[in-house]
Amino acid sequence: MNLSRVWGIILRHVFLTTHQLERFSDLFMFPLFGLVLWGFLANYVQFQSSSLASFFLGGLILWIIFERVGTSIGIDFMWDIWEKNIMNVLASPITLLEYIGGLVIVSVAKVFISFIAMILVVLAFYNIEVISGLGFSLVFFWINLVFFAVVMGIFDIVLVIRFGRAVGPLTWILPFMIQPFSAVFYPVSVFPEVLQKIVWLLPLSHVFEGMREVFATGNFNQGAFFIALVLNIVYFVLVVLLFSYTFNVVKRKGTLVKL
């Protein structure tokens, strides 16, 4: 992997983000609007139950981290398709690994900026000890959330190169399709027993259950962290293999030029 070419991809997106309002606003608009809307609801719920408010707002912040990284990878790829730049990228010396690596780094950087903005909003408007309540465990939650978001982002790219730009909207719809089964705002125990076995296959469910355990007991569940990490590794290997297979298929068929 040539790091200078990866840096070129990163630098390109930095220039585009700072010079295009729609890209720049995406850094703050959706995360902050969602946080403001649901944050005041959590503030109200706090009068009934402080722990429930922490569960709610903590789940929202961690979900935004996952959703922003996952959708950003797919949407940045779609921008290159919409601007008819993808063939220029593929015709250059840059490899797909370098290209996707650049998109991943850009997405993680974006969510970090959004996360800092969310912390400032929480400190300014809400009397809920979310960040201090999570403490250092937030780092471990972040690792698994970003890891699975990268898996989802690569899967989005696989869908687009296989089925064309018509499935592009799935890049921002797919995360919300799995949200009801990710135990973001409620425990896994609320699902029917048969469905619980499926829910536990998602790394997100272990992350959010671990978050609630930290708020409830102050203890970080290492077992849940490592289970989520192992699941992420398995899904990452599978999606990379799927990407490699799909890319070779569309390259043989010559459908890449139709993107």
C-alpha positions in Angstrom: 0.0 0.0 0.0 1.4 3.4 -1.0 0.6 5.8 1.8 1.2 8.9 -0.4 -1.7 7.8 -2.7 -3.9 7.1 0.3 -3.0 10.6 1.5 -4.0 11.9 -1.9 -7.5 10.5 -1.5 -7.8 12.0 2.0 -6.6 15.4 0.8 -9.1 15.4 -2.1 -12.0 14.8 0.4 -10.6 17.5 2.7 -10.7 20.0 -0.1 -14.1 18.9 -1.3 -15.6 19.0 2.2 -14.2 22.5 3.0 -15.4 23.9 -0.4 -18.8 22.2 -0.9 -21.6 23.3 1.5 -23.5 20.0 1.2 -20.5 18.0 2.3 -19.5 20.4 5.1 -23.0 20.5 6.5 -23.1 16.7 6.6 -20.4 16.9 9.3 -22.7 18.6 11.7 -26.3 18.8 10.5 -27.6 15.3 10.9 -25.6 14.4 14.1 -26.4 17.6 15.9 -30.0 17.9 14.8 -30.7 14.4 16.0 -28.9 15.0 19.2 -30.8 18.2 20.0 -34.1 16.6 19.2 -33.7 13.4 21.2 -31.5 15.0 23.8 -34.2 17.3 25.1 -36.5 14.2 25.2 -33.8 12.5 27.3 -33.6 15.6 29.5 -37.4 15.3 30.2 -37.1 11.5 30.8 -34.4 12.2 33.3 -37.0 13.5 35.8 -38.6 10.1 35.7 -35.4 8.0 35.7 -31.9 9.3 35.4 -30.5 5.9 34.4 -33.1 5.6 31.6 -32.0 9.1 30.3 -28.4 8.0 30.3 -29.3 4.7 28.4 -31.2 6.7 25.9 -28.7 9.5 25.2 -25.7 7.2 25.4 -27.3 4.9 22.9 -28.0 7.8 20.6 -24.4 9.1 20.7 -22.9 5.6 20.1 -25.4 5.0 17.3 -24.5 8.2 15.5 -20.8 7.1 15.6 -21.7 3.9 13.9 -24.1 5.4 11.4 -21.9 8.3 10.4 -18.9 6.1 9.6 -20.9 3.4 7.8 -22.9 5.8 5.6 -19.9 8.2 5.0 -17.9 5.4 3.3 -20.8 4.5 1.0 -21.8 8.1 0.3 -18.3 9.3 -0.5 -18.0 6.4 -3.0 -21.4 7.5 -4.4 -20.1 11.1 -4.8 -17.3 9.8 -7.1 -20.0 8.0 -9.1 -22.3 10.9 -9.3 -19.5 13.2 -10.3 -18.3 10.6 -12.9 -14.9 10.4 -11.2 -14.8 6.7 -10.4 -13.3 5.7 -13.7 -10.6 8.3 -13.3 -9.7 6.7 -9.9 -9.7 3.2 -11.4 -7.6 4.3 -14.3 -5.0 5.8 -12.0 -2.1 3.9 -10.3 -4.1 3.8 -7.1 -5.3 0.4 -6.0 -8.8 -0.3 -4.7 -7.3 -1.1 -1.3 -5.7 2.3 -1.2 -8.9 4.0 -2.4 -11.1 2.3 0.2 -8.5 2.8 2.9 -8.6 6.6 2.1 -12.4 6.6 2.4 -12.3 4.8 5.7 -9.8 7.2 7.2 -11.8 10.2 5.9 -15.0 8.7 7.5 -13.4 8.1 10.8 -12.0 11.7 10.8 -15.4 13.0 10.0 -17.1 11.1 12.8 -14.4 12.3 15.3 -15.2 15.9 14.4 -18.9 15.2 14.7 -18.3 13.5 18.1 -16.4 16.5 19.5 -19.3 18.7 18.4 -21.8 16.4 20.1 -19.8 16.4 23.3 -20.0 20.2 23.3 -23.7 20.2 22.8 -24.3 17.6 25.6 -22.2 19.7 28.0 -24.0 22.9 27.0 -27.6 21.8 27.0 -28.1 18.6 28.9 -27.5 17.8 32.6 -26.8 14.1 31.9 -23.5 12.5 32.8 -23.1 10.5 29.6 -19.4 10.9 28.7 -18.2 10.8 32.3 -20.5 7.8 32.9 -18.9 5.8 30.1 -15.4 6.8 31.0 -12.5 5.0 29.3 -14.9 2.2 28.2 -16.0 4.7 25.5 -12.7 3.9 23.7 -13.5 0.2 23.5 -17.1 0.8 22.4 -15.7 3.2 19.7 -13.4 0.4 18.4 -16.2 -2.1 17.8 -18.6 0.5 16.4 -16.1 1.8 13.9 -15.0 -1.7 13.0 -18.5 -2.8 12.2 -19.3 0.5 10.4 -16.3 -0.1 8.1 -17.7 -3.6 7.3 -21.1 -2.0 6.5 -19.4 0.6 4.4 -17.5 -1.9 2.3 -20.7 -3.9 1.9 -22.4 -0.8 0.6 -19.7 -0.4 -2.0 -20.1 -4.1 -3.0 -23.8 -3.6 -3.6 -23.2 -0.5 -5.7 -20.5 -2.0 -8.0 -22.6 -5.2 -8.4 -26.1 -3.7 -8.9 -25.2 -0.2 -10.1 -26.0 3.3 -8.9 -29.7 2.5 -8.6 -29.0 0.9 -5.2 -27.0 3.9 -4.0 -29.7 5.0 -1.5 -29.0 1.8 0.4 -25.8 3.4 1.5 -27.7 5.5 4.0 -30.8 3.3 4.4 -29.1 0.1 5.4 -27.9 1.1 8.9 -31.4 2.1 9.8 -32.7 -1.3 8.6 -30.6 -3.0 11.2 -31.2 -0.4 14.0 -34.3 -2.1 15.3 -32.4 -5.3 15.8 -29.2 -3.7 17.3 -30.6 -3.1 20.9 -29.7 0.6 20.7 -32.4 1.9 23.0 -33.7 -1.3 24.7 -32.1 -4.5 26.0 -31.9 -7.7 23.9 -34.3 -9.3 26.5 -37.3 -7.5 25.0 -37.0 -9.5 21.7 -38.7 -12.9 21.3 -36.4 -15.7 22.3 -36.0 -17.0 18.8 -35.1 -13.5 17.5 -32.6 -12.9 20.4 -30.3 -15.6 18.8 -30.2 -13.6 15.6 -29.8 -10.2 17.4 -26.7 -11.6 19.3 -25.0 -12.2 15.9 -24.7 -8.4 15.5 -21.7 -6.8 17.1 -23.8 -3.7 17.8 -26.0 -5.6 20.3 -23.0 -6.5 22.4 -21.8 -2.9 22.3 -25.1 -1.4 23.4 -25.7 -4.0 26.1 -22.2 -3.3 27.4 -23.0 0.4 27.4 -26.0 -0.2 29.6 -24.1 -2.4 31.9 -21.5 0.4 32.4 -24.2 2.9 33.3 -26.1 0.5 35.6 -23.2 -1.1 37.5 -20.1 0.9 36.6 -18.4 -2.3 35.3 -17.0 -2.8 31.8 -18.0 -6.2 30.4 -14.8 -7.5 28.7 -16.6 -10.6 27.5 -19.1 -8.6 25.5 -16.2 -6.5 24.0 -14.3 -9.5 22.8 -17.4 -11.3 21.4 -18.2 -8.1 19.4 -14.5 -7.9 18.3 -14.5 -11.6 17.1 -17.8 -11.1 15.2 -16.3 -8.0 13.6 -13.2 -9.8 12.5 -15.4 -12.6 11.0 -17.6 -10.2 9.2 -14.7 -8.2 8.0 -13.0 -11.2 6.4 -16.3 -12.2 4.8 -17.0 -8.8 3.3 -13.4 -8.5 2.0 -13.8 -11.9 0.3 -17.2 -10.8 -1.1 -15.7 -7.5 -2.3 -12.8 -9.3 -4.1 -15.2 -11.8 -5.7 -17.7 -9.1 -6.8 -15.0 -6.8 -8.2 -13.5 -9.6 -10.3 -17.0 -10.5 -11.6 -17.9 -7.0 -12.7 -14.5 -6.4 -14.1 -14.8 -9.5 -16.3 -18.3 -8.4 -17.4 -17.2 -4.8 -18.1 -20.0 -3.3 -16.0 -17.7 -1.0 -14.0 -17.7 1.5 -16.8 -21.5 1.8 -16.5 -21.4 3.0 -12.9 
